[in-house]
């Protein structure tokens, strides 16, 4: 298995470990993680963040298309729920995303899932 940034061009300049999961949806046949994602400096949409913020964040949908063989090893959304000072809710991070061909192992404090997919796409939800 390879880490996501080596195995998937769409995720090459996104840092998932410090991105926030703000929703998870199974929209047949896709599995979607809604993220406040950290963009690295090499990402084309990167902007220098304000001085009080360490990262450049963009809201996006990380979509695993045409999923099959979905195996939720754990789903702990209630336990992972956190609210920041602005009232924004999140479920923690994607701590691990490993890919082997069209198989994925994904985990974070929100849970753990393994699945087969046809492709991974990233849909930016804000400019």
N, C-alpha and C positions, 0 to 999 in steps of 0.2 A: 504494500500500500504506500502511496505517496501523499505528502501533504498537499493541500488544495492549491497553494500558490505555485507549486511545480507542475501539477497535473491539469490545471484548468486555466486557460488564458483569460477568461472573463473575471477570474478572481486574483490575478497576478498582483494587482496593486491595491488590494483591499485587505485590511488587517482585521480578521474576524475575532481574534482573541480579545480585543478591546472594543469591538462593536457591540451594540446592545440589541438583543432580540426583543422586539416589541409586539410580536404576534407570530403564531404558527397556524397555518391553514392547510387542510387537505381539500383541495378543489379538484375533484376527480377529472383527469387522471394525474394531477400534479400535486406536489408538496411544496409549500411556499413558506419561507421564513421572511418576515417583514423585519427589516433592520434599520437602526441608526448606525450606519457603517462608517468605519474609519478608513479614509483614503490615504494612501501613502503619497509622498512627495512626487513620485513618478507617474501617478494617475493623471490623465488629461484634465479631469475636473477638479483637481486639487487646488485649494485656495489657502493661503496662509491664515490660520485661525486667529481670532482676537487673542490678545495677550493672556487673558484669564482662562482660556481653553487651550489644552495641550494638543488636541487633534483636530483635523478637518473631518467633520461628519457630514454625510449625505444619507437621506432616507432612500432605501431601495428594497426591492423584492428579489430575494434569492430563490429562484425557481428550479426545482428538479422536475423535469418534464417526463410525462408518461411513466410514472413510477409503478413498480410491481414488487412483489415480495417484500412489502413493508413490514418490518419487525420492530415494534416499539418495545425496547428492552425496559424502558422506564419512561414515564411522563409525569413530571412533578411541577406542573405550572403553578399550583397554589403555593407550594413551598418555595418556589423561586421568585415569586412576585415581590417587586421592590418599587418604591415610589421616591423620586428625587425631590429636591426642594421646589422645583417648578411644577410639581404635580404629575410629571411624566411617569408612566408605568413601564417597567421592563422586566424581563425574565432572565437577566444575566447575559452571558456571552455564548458564542459557539467556541468552546474550548478546544475541540478536536473536530476536524473534517479531513478524513483520509479517503483517498480514491484509488480504486483498482479497476481500470477499464470503466465499465458502467455500473460499478458497485460503490456505495458510499457508506461510511461509518461516521455518524455525526453525534456529538454529545456536548452537553453543558449542564449547568445546574438545573435547567428546565427539563432535562431527561436525556434519553439516548435512543437513537433509531438507526437501523440499517436498512438499506433499500437498493433496488436496482432502478436505473433511470435511463432515458434515451439521451438526454443532454441537459446541461446546466446553462441557464440564462440569468442575466442580471438586468432588471428593469429599474431605471432610476425614476423616482417618484417626485423629484424636485430638480430644478436646474442646478 
